[in-house]
Amino acid sequence: MDAGVLDVWFTRIQQKKNRPAVKPGVLCLATDADRLAYLRLIESPTLGLRLQRIERVVAQRALCTAETPRGPVGVKLKELGGQIVARS
């Protein structure tokens, strides 16, 4: 995470001859992919990596304050196409 990745996860897999293994996954910005791939190759015994580019759609978020009988509470608003579609 210190290298600038957005998320890291591990998936249990079976290799050939039923050998158990763990496959790491990393989510990062496209601009960081080459640097992080190089770092992974340097810091581990692996000889190769598979890179997959995906697109991400992100809703706009806004923060506001709602008054309650117990005082003000922060509220997150989710906006899509300029319209508020959810509050949390």
OpenMM code with the backbone's topology and positions (N, CA, C; nanometers):
from openmm import Vec3, app, unit

residues = "MET ASP ALA GLY VAL LEU ASP VAL TRP PHE THR ARG ILE GLN GLN LYS LYS ASN ARG PRO ALA VAL LYS PRO GLY VAL LEU CYS LEU ALA THR ASP ALA ASP ARG LEU ALA TYR LEU ARG LEU ILE GLU SER PRO THR LEU GLY LEU ARG LEU GLN ARG ILE GLU ARG VAL VAL ALA GLN ARG ALA LEU CYS THR ALA GLU THR PRO ARG GLY PRO VAL GLY VAL LYS LEU LYS GLU LEU GLY GLY GLN ILE VAL ALA ARG SER".split()
positions = [
    Vec3(0.0825, -0.1191, 0.0000),
    Vec3(0.0000, 0.0000, 0.0000),
    Vec3(0.0873, 0.1260, 0.0000),
    Vec3(0.2054, 0.1154, 0.0606),
    Vec3(0.2954, 0.2305, 0.0643),
    Vec3(0.3448, 0.2691, -0.0748),
    Vec3(0.3390, 0.1742, -0.1701),
    Vec3(0.3878, 0.2008, -0.3056),
    Vec3(0.2862, 0.2763, -0.3901),
    Vec3(0.1635, 0.2925, -0.3395),
    Vec3(0.0641, 0.3700, -0.4124),
    Vec3(-0.0477, 0.2882, -0.4749),
    Vec3(-0.0657, 0.1630, -0.4345),
    Vec3(-0.1758, 0.0847, -0.4892),
    Vec3(-0.3067, 0.1262, -0.4225),
    Vec3(-0.4176, 0.1050, -0.4924),
    Vec3(-0.5484, 0.1405, -0.4386),
    Vec3(-0.6059, 0.0285, -0.3536),
    Vec3(-0.5770, -0.0968, -0.3902),
    Vec3(-0.6268, -0.2111, -0.3145),
    Vec3(-0.5398, -0.3325, -0.3438),
    Vec3(-0.5326, -0.4239, -0.2484),
    Vec3(-0.4578, -0.5490, -0.2621),
    Vec3(-0.5452, -0.6610, -0.2082),
    Vec3(-0.5447, -0.7761, -0.2761),
    Vec3(-0.6195, -0.8912, -0.2261),
    Vec3(-0.5454, -1.0186, -0.2634),
    Vec3(-0.5826, -1.1274, -0.1986),
    Vec3(-0.5211, -1.2573, -0.2219),
    Vec3(-0.6310, -1.3590, -0.2495),
    Vec3(-0.6108, -1.4427, -0.3505),
    Vec3(-0.7066, -1.5451, -0.3888),
    Vec3(-0.6405, -1.6816, -0.3800),
    Vec3(-0.7048, -1.7748, -0.3097),
    Vec3(-0.6513, -1.9109, -0.3035),
    Vec3(-0.6782, -1.9805, -0.4362),
    Vec3(-0.5760, -2.0452, -0.4908),
    Vec3(-0.5895, -2.1154, -0.6189),
    Vec3(-0.5252, -2.2534, -0.6091),
    Vec3(-0.5560, -2.3389, -0.7069),
    Vec3(-0.4917, -2.4693, -0.7209),
    Vec3(-0.4005, -2.4631, -0.8426),
    Vec3(-0.2760, -2.4998, -0.8253),
    Vec3(-0.1828, -2.5076, -0.9369),
    Vec3(-0.1879, -2.6483, -0.9955),
    Vec3(-0.1067, -2.6723, -1.0971),
    Vec3(-0.1035, -2.8074, -1.1536),
    Vec3(-0.0570, -2.9059, -1.0475),
    Vec3(-0.0963, -3.0278, -1.0629),
    Vec3(-0.0691, -3.1357, -0.9677),
    Vec3(-0.1329, -3.1069, -0.8312),
    Vec3(-0.2421, -3.0299, -0.8333),
    Vec3(-0.3196, -2.9965, -0.7122),
    Vec3(-0.2381, -2.9278, -0.6029),
    Vec3(-0.1398, -2.8531, -0.6404),
    Vec3(-0.0616, -2.7787, -0.5417),
    Vec3(-0.1384, -2.6526, -0.5027),
    Vec3(-0.1559, -2.6284, -0.3735),
    Vec3(-0.2238, -2.5053, -0.3314),
    Vec3(-0.1306, -2.3856, -0.3476),
    Vec3(-0.1906, -2.2721, -0.3768),
    Vec3(-0.1125, -2.1492, -0.3925),
    Vec3(-0.2017, -2.0297, -0.3600),
    Vec3(-0.1395, -1.9147, -0.3521),
    Vec3(-0.2106, -1.7888, -0.3298),
    Vec3(-0.1716, -1.6928, -0.4406),
    Vec3(-0.2726, -1.6359, -0.5067),
    Vec3(-0.2491, -1.5414, -0.6155),
    Vec3(-0.2784, -1.4002, -0.5654),
    Vec3(-0.1789, -1.3127, -0.5629),
    Vec3(-0.2045, -1.1747, -0.5209),
    Vec3(-0.2669, -1.0940, -0.6343),
    Vec3(-0.3552, -1.0021, -0.5988),
    Vec3(-0.4135, -0.9093, -0.6946),
    Vec3(-0.3907, -0.7674, -0.6470),
    Vec3(-0.3711, -0.6773, -0.7416),
    Vec3(-0.3440, -0.5373, -0.7086),
    Vec3(-0.4288, -0.4485, -0.7982),
    Vec3(-0.4913, -0.3484, -0.7404),
    Vec3(-0.5660, -0.2484, -0.8143),
    Vec3(-0.4882, -0.1178, -0.8057),
    Vec3(-0.4597, -0.0587, -0.9218),
    Vec3(-0.3831, 0.0666, -0.9232),
    Vec3(-0.4268, 0.1517, -1.0412),
    Vec3(-0.3815, 0.2737, -1.0424),
    Vec3(-0.4056, 0.3627, -1.1556),
    Vec3(-0.3208, 0.3184, -1.2733),
    Vec3(-0.3705, 0.3397, -1.3952),
    Vec3(-0.2964, 0.3003, -1.5154),
    Vec3(-0.1595, 0.3675, -1.5204),
    Vec3(-0.1505, 0.4884, -1.4681),
    Vec3(-0.0232, 0.5607, -1.4714),
    Vec3(0.0815, 0.4979, -1.3798),
    Vec3(0.0370, 0.4165, -1.2825),
    Vec3(0.1293, 0.3516, -1.1893),
    Vec3(0.1596, 0.2068, -1.2257),
    Vec3(0.0933, 0.1513, -1.3264),
    Vec3(0.1025, 0.0084, -1.3569),
    Vec3(0.2454, -0.0359, -1.3872),
    Vec3(0.3156, 0.0341, -1.4724),
    Vec3(0.4514, -0.0069, -1.5087),
    Vec3(0.5452, -0.0028, -1.3882),
    Vec3(0.5355, 0.1016, -1.3096),
    Vec3(0.6216, 0.1148, -1.1918),
    Vec3(0.5942, 0.0045, -1.0905),
    Vec3(0.4661, -0.0254, -1.0665),
    Vec3(0.4306, -0.1285, -0.9702),
    Vec3(0.4642, -0.2687, -1.0214),
    Vec3(0.4505, -0.2918, -1.1522),
    Vec3(0.4894, -0.4209, -1.2097),
    Vec3(0.6396, -0.4415, -1.1930),
    Vec3(0.7174, -0.3394, -1.2203),
    Vec3(0.8622, -0.3477, -1.2025),
    Vec3(0.8961, -0.3776, -1.0567),
    Vec3(0.8310, -0.3092, -0.9650),
    Vec3(0.8544, -0.3306, -0.8223),
    Vec3(0.8207, -0.4743, -0.7825),
    Vec3(0.7097, -0.5264, -0.8329),
    Vec3(0.6698, -0.6647, -0.8021),
    Vec3(0.7720, -0.7647, -0.8550),
    Vec3(0.8240, -0.7411, -0.9752),
    Vec3(0.9237, -0.8318, -1.0325),
    Vec3(1.0559, -0.8265, -0.9565),
    Vec3(1.0919, -0.7102, -0.9076),
    Vec3(1.2166, -0.6946, -0.8314),
    Vec3(1.2041, -0.7565, -0.6926),
    Vec3(1.0903, -0.7366, -0.6263),
    Vec3(1.0732, -0.7740, -0.4858),
    Vec3(1.0237, -0.9165, -0.4632),
    Vec3(0.9979, -0.9925, -0.5688),
    Vec3(0.9449, -1.1283, -0.5505),
    Vec3(1.0155, -1.2243, -0.6466),
    Vec3(1.0009, -1.3548, -0.6227),
    Vec3(1.0653, -1.4526, -0.7107),
    Vec3(0.9901, -1.4757, -0.8421),
    Vec3(0.8759, -1.4111, -0.8614),
    Vec3(0.7973, -1.4349, -0.9819),
    Vec3(0.8739, -1.3933, -1.1076),
    Vec3(0.8493, -1.4639, -1.2167),
    Vec3(0.9149, -1.4350, -1.3438),
    Vec3(0.8263, -1.3561, -1.4386),
    Vec3(0.6986, -1.3436, -1.4064),
    Vec3(0.6091, -1.2711, -1.4952),
    Vec3(0.4806, -1.2305, -1.4262),
    Vec3(0.4127, -1.1362, -1.4878),
    Vec3(0.2865, -1.0838, -1.4350),
    Vec3(0.1847, -1.0775, -1.5472),
    Vec3(0.0594, -1.0869, -1.5108),
    Vec3(-0.0484, -1.0627, -1.6056),
    Vec3(-0.1116, -0.9286, -1.5697),
    Vec3(-0.1190, -0.8397, -1.6658),
    Vec3(-0.1802, -0.7086, -1.6432),
    Vec3(-0.3129, -0.7036, -1.7164),
    Vec3(-0.4132, -0.6499, -1.6506),
    Vec3(-0.5449, -0.6360, -1.7107),
    Vec3(-0.5947, -0.4951, -1.6848),
    Vec3(-0.6294, -0.4263, -1.7897),
    Vec3(-0.6806, -0.2900, -1.7753),
    Vec3(-0.8326, -0.2951, -1.7709),
    Vec3(-0.8907, -0.2248, -1.6745),
    Vec3(-1.0359, -0.2176, -1.6613),
    Vec3(-1.0760, -0.0721, -1.6451),
    Vec3(-1.2005, -0.0443, -1.6743),
    Vec3(-1.2511, 0.0912, -1.6575),
    Vec3(-1.3281, 0.1007, -1.5265),
    Vec3(-1.3308, 0.2187, -1.4717),
    Vec3(-1.3992, 0.2432, -1.3454),
    Vec3(-1.4954, 0.3596, -1.3631),
    Vec3(-1.6175, 0.3424, -1.3166),
    Vec3(-1.7178, 0.4488, -1.3181),
    Vec3(-1.7401, 0.4902, -1.1733),
    Vec3(-1.7291, 0.6185, -1.1466),
    Vec3(-1.7395, 0.6680, -1.0099),
    Vec3(-1.8497, 0.7733, -1.0022),
    Vec3(-1.9380, 0.7580, -0.9040),
    Vec3(-2.0414, 0.8588, -0.8802),
    Vec3(-1.9788, 0.9781, -0.8084),
    Vec3(-2.0330, 1.0935, -0.8324),
    Vec3(-1.9871, 1.2134, -0.7628),
    Vec3(-2.0407, 1.2103, -0.6203),
    Vec3(-1.9605, 1.2588, -0.5273),
    Vec3(-2.0018, 1.2625, -0.3872),
    Vec3(-1.9973, 1.4051, -0.3360),
    Vec3(-2.0896, 1.4362, -0.2501),
    Vec3(-2.0904, 1.5669, -0.1846),
    Vec3(-2.1200, 1.5433, -0.0367),
    Vec3(-2.0633, 1.6259, 0.0460),
    Vec3(-2.0865, 1.6180, 0.1899),
    Vec3(-2.1713, 1.7368, 0.2331),
    Vec3(-2.2678, 1.7100, 0.3211),
    Vec3(-2.3476, 1.8194, 0.3771),
    Vec3(-2.3787, 1.7852, 0.5226),
    Vec3(-2.4419, 1.8753, 0.5902),
    Vec3(-2.4769, 1.8558, 0.7307),
    Vec3(-2.6278, 1.8587, 0.7460),
    Vec3(-2.6805, 1.7604, 0.8176),
    Vec3(-2.8239, 1.7563, 0.8465),
    Vec3(-2.8437, 1.7829, 0.9956),
    Vec3(-2.9413, 1.8664, 1.0257),
    Vec3(-2.9722, 1.8964, 1.1656),
    Vec3(-3.0658, 1.7885, 1.2208),
    Vec3(-3.0322, 1.7358, 1.3369),
    Vec3(-3.1154, 1.6369, 1.4047),
    Vec3(-3.1441, 1.6869, 1.5462),
    Vec3(-3.2392, 1.6245, 1.6166),
    Vec3(-3.2658, 1.6647, 1.7555),
    Vec3(-3.1428, 1.6510, 1.8452),
    Vec3(-3.0489, 1.5660, 1.8081),
    Vec3(-2.9272, 1.5464, 1.8881),
    Vec3(-2.8090, 1.6299, 1.8377),
    Vec3(-2.8331, 1.7117, 1.7377),
    Vec3(-2.7268, 1.7962, 1.6850),
    Vec3(-2.6981, 1.7665, 1.5390),
    Vec3(-2.6014, 1.8379, 1.4806),
    Vec3(-2.5705, 1.8196, 1.3393),
    Vec3(-2.5031, 1.6845, 1.3117),
    Vec3(-2.5357, 1.6271, 1.1944),
    Vec3(-2.4797, 1.4988, 1.1514),
    Vec3(-2.4302, 1.5143, 1.0085),
    Vec3(-2.3103, 1.4627, 0.9801),
    Vec3(-2.2586, 1.4647, 0.8443),
    Vec3(-2.3321, 1.3642, 0.7569),
    Vec3(-2.3653, 1.4057, 0.6352),
    Vec3(-2.4375, 1.3203, 0.5407),
    Vec3(-2.3628, 1.3213, 0.4080),
    Vec3(-2.3475, 1.2019, 0.3479),
    Vec3(-2.2883, 1.1913, 0.2151),
    Vec3(-2.4013, 1.1835, 0.1126),
    Vec3(-2.3871, 1.2573, 0.0039),
    Vec3(-2.4840, 1.2548, -0.1046),
    Vec3(-2.4184, 1.1941, -0.2282),
    Vec3(-2.4872, 1.0992, -0.2927),
    Vec3(-2.4370, 1.0407, -0.4171),
    Vec3(-2.5104, 1.1069, -0.5324),
    Vec3(-2.4333, 1.1608, -0.6275),
    Vec3(-2.4910, 1.2310, -0.7418),
    Vec3(-2.4570, 1.1587, -0.8708),
    Vec3(-2.5574, 1.1406, -0.9551),
    Vec3(-2.5392, 1.0862, -1.0893),
    Vec3(-2.6113, 1.1774, -1.1871),
    Vec3(-2.5413, 1.2260, -1.2852),
    Vec3(-2.6018, 1.3139, -1.3833),
    Vec3(-2.6585, 1.4406, -1.3242),
    Vec3(-2.5963, 1.4897, -1.2171),
    Vec3(-2.6425, 1.6131, -1.1548),
    Vec3(-2.7595, 1.5952, -1.0610),
    Vec3(-2.8079, 1.4714, -1.0420),
    Vec3(-2.9213, 1.4472, -0.9529),
    Vec3(-2.8751, 1.3652, -0.8323),
    Vec3(-2.9264, 1.3968, -0.7159),
    Vec3(-2.8959, 1.3203, -0.5964),
    Vec3(-2.9771, 1.1912, -0.6015),
    Vec3(-2.9084, 1.0770, -0.5956),
    Vec3(-2.9764, 0.9478, -0.6045),
    Vec3(-2.9719, 0.8697, -0.4750),
    Vec3(-2.8885, 0.9088, -0.3795),
    Vec3(-2.8823, 0.8380, -0.2514),
    Vec3(-2.8206, 0.9284, -0.1463),
    Vec3(-2.8598, 0.9021, -0.0211),
    Vec3(-2.8025, 0.9718, 0.0943),
    Vec3(-2.7580, 0.8663, 0.1944),
    Vec3(-2.6459, 0.8914, 0.2596),
    Vec3(-2.6014, 0.7979, 0.3648),
    Vec3(-2.5258, 0.8738, 0.4717),
] * unit.nanometer
topology = app.Topology()
chain = topology.addChain("A")
for resn in residues:
    res = topology.addResidue(resn, chain)
    for name in ("N", "CA", "C"):
        topology.addAtom(name, app.Element.getBySymbol(name[0]), res)
